[in-house]
Amino acid sequence: MSSYILLSFDIEEFDIPEEYGEKLEDKVKFEVSFNGLKVIISLLEQLNINATFFVTANFTAYHGSIIQEIASKHEIASHGFYHSSFRIEDLKKSRLFLEELTGNKVTGFRMPRLSKIDEREIKIAGYEYNSSINPTYIPGRYNNFFKPRTAYYSNNLLNIPVSVTPLIRFPLFWLSFKNLPFWLIKLMSKVTIQHDNYLNIYFHPWEFIDINSFSLPNYIKRYSGESMIIKLEKYLIWLKEQGDFIYFSEFKQKIIYNLLD
């Protein structure tokens, strides 16, 4: 059985400094993410790797041309309409906005900050899969330790949780990648791939430009910019030896086929 790598990037307004009291102009929020996104696109093209981009409609309204460019080569999914505010009607509204701009069907959703959301509402809004769950415990964020670790169906919706290691459920998301030694990230990734036959990891474009001038904790802004790009490139090259990079929508089809077998 093949192993699969589900690589994704959350394209959003760079609003994380506002969580720590630094107010930013909209122009800055979009510029930071846009500049990081250009670096990511270049790296993926260089390595010939497919990825899924969860995009806010708000970012798309500012930088539609680059999202259209991405949609011609990668999968576009919804990250809501705005990154810092949410209404239930934004679920369908963001999907339709992205579909109109790209001309492609949008089937996936990820809630900003992986906040809690009623999955029934996601299904009603027309989505086929949801990747809004980090099945672990992170103080001050969420406690999903007893939710399923791997992909599962609920309310006719495929949920694809972010990958965590077996047993102890150590999260393999962007903060872990940024702060842990490279050898340890590779080890935990390999154990998870061997156990689950896939890996679901995500990053943000703004991680890949220098954000040291912003009022952020060191564990968020450390290794930003070029050092993160170098580390990601090494990681992706290594992951190409561990499995096939596929879109989330492709993974959904493989789940269906496995259930039918």
N, C-alpha and C positions, 0 to 999 in steps of 0.2 A: 504493500500500500504506500502510495506517495505521501510525502509530507508537504505541507503548504505554509507559505509565509504570507500573512495578511498585514501588509504595511499600509499605514494610513497617516495622514496629516490633517490636523484641524486648522482650517484657514478661517481666521477671525480677526476682529479688531484687537489690537494689542492693548487690552484694558487691564491686564494683571497688575500694573503699578497702582491702579485705583483701589485695589483691594488693600493696599498698604498706605493709602492716604495721599497719593500723588495724583492730582488731577491732570489729565492730558487733553490737548485739543484733538478733535477728530482727525485732522490732517496728520498728526504724529502717529496716531493709532494705526491708520491705514498705511502710512509710509513704511513703518517698521515691518509690518507683516508682508507688505508687497516686496520689499527688498530681500527679506529672507526667503520668500517664495521663489524669486528668480534664481537664487542659489540652489534651492532644492530641485527645481525643474532641470537645471543644468546637470546636477549630479545624477538624477534618475536617467536622463538621456544618455549620459556618458556610460553608465553601467547597464543600460538597457533593462531597466526594472519597471514593472507595473505597480501602481499604487492607487489607493482610493483616497479621494480628498473630500472631507466633510467640511462644507463651506457655509458660512452665514450668508443669507441673502443680502444683508447690509453691506458686507465686504464686496459682494458681487456687483452691487449697484455702483460702487466706486471704481471697481477695477474689472469690469465685465470682459474686456478683451483678453486678459490673461486667463480668466476662467474658461472662456471659449477655447483658448489654445490648449489648456489642460484637458478639457473634455474631448478633444480630438484624439487623445492618446491614453487617457486614464479614465477611471470611474469618478463621477461626481455624485456625492450624497449630501444630504442636508445636515447642517449644524444649527438649525433654527434660523429665525430671521435676524435677531440681534443677539449678541453674546452676553450682554449684561442685563437683559430683561426678557421676560417670556410671558406669552399668553397662549392659551390652547389653540386659538385660531391661527397662530403663527406656524403651527405644524403643517397644515395644508397650504397656507399662504407661501411659505418658503419653498415647499416642493414645487408648486406651480411656477413660481418665479424662476427657479433654477431650470426647470424643464423648458420654459419659454426661451430663456437665454441660450441654452446649450443645444436645444433640439433633441435632447436625449431623455429617456425615461429615468426618473430618479426614484430608486426603490429603497434606499437606506437612510437611516436617521441616527444621529448621536446628539444627545443632550449636552449643551454647554456645561463645562465643569463636571460632567457625569452626574448631574443632579438627579434626584428622584423624579420620576414621571410615570403616570399611568400608562402602561403599555397598550391598554385597550384604545386609548386616544391616538396612539401612534398608528395602530392598525386602521382606525376609522379615517385617519388623514390620508390613507392610501399607500402607506409604506409596507414593505415586505420583510424587512429585517431591522433590528435595533442593536446598536453597539454602545449602549449608555451605561453599562454596568461594569464596575471594577470589583470583582468578587473577593474582596478582602476588607480589612479594617484599617482606615486611616483616620486618626483622631481629628475631629473638627470638620471632617468632610463627609464620610459615610461609613456605615457598618453593614457590609454585604458578605460577611465571612461565611454565612451558612447558605448563601445562594449558590446555584450550580456554577462550577468552575468553567465548564465547557458549553458549547453551543446547545441550545435546547429550544423547543417550541412551547409557547404559552399563549393562550388566547389567539391561536392561528397566526402568531408572529414569531419569526425566528429571532431569538436573542443570541448575540455573539459577544460574550463578555470579553473584556480585555484580559490578556493572559496573565496568570499568576502561576507560581510554581506549584507542583503537587504537594500535598500534605500541609506544609506550613503556610502556603498561599502568599509567598513573597511577591509583591507587585513588580511586574516587568515593564512599567510604563516609563515615560520620559524622564521623570525625576530620578528614578533608579539608574537609568542609563547615564544621566548627567553626573551623578555623584559617586557611583561605585567603580571599583577598578574594572578595567576592560576584561581581564581574564575571568572575573566573577560573573559579569554579565553574560559572557559566552557560555560559561558552565551552566548557569541557571537556564539560559535559553535552550541549550542542548537537551538538558534533562526534561524540560517542558515539551519540546518538540517530540522527543522520543516517547513521552508518556501520552501526549494528546494527538500526535500526528499533525499538529498545526501550531502556529504562533501568531497571536494578534497583538501587534505593537503599534503605538502611535506617538507622533511628535507634533510640534508646532513650528511653522516657518520662522517665527520671531526668535526661536532659540539659536538660529544659525547666523545671526548678525550680532555685533557687539552691543549688549544692553547694560553694560556696567555703569552707565551714567544715570540710570533710573533707580528710584528708591525701592529696591527689592532685596529680600534676604539673600545672603550669599549662596545658599543652596539652590536658588533659582537662577541667579545670574552668572554663577561660576561656569567656566568653560564655554561661555557663549561665543558666537562668531566662528572664526576660522578653526579653533581647536575642536569645536563640536562637529564641524563639517568633516574634518580629518578623521575623527573618531567614528562618525556615522558611515563614512566611506569604507573604512576598514570593517565595520560591523556588517554592512550590506554585502560586501564581497565575501565575507565569511558565511553569511546566511545563504548565499547562492549555492553553497556546497551542502547546505542542510535541507533544502526543499525548494519548491517552485513558488515564485511570487505570483499570486493571483488576486483578482478583485474580490471584494466581499460578495458581490452578486454571483460571481462564479462559484465561490465557496458555498453559497446557498444552494445552487443547483447540485453540487456534489453531495451535500447533506441529503437532499431529496432522493437522489439516486441510491444512496446507501440505505435509506429507509425502505426503498422499494425492493432491494436485493434480498 
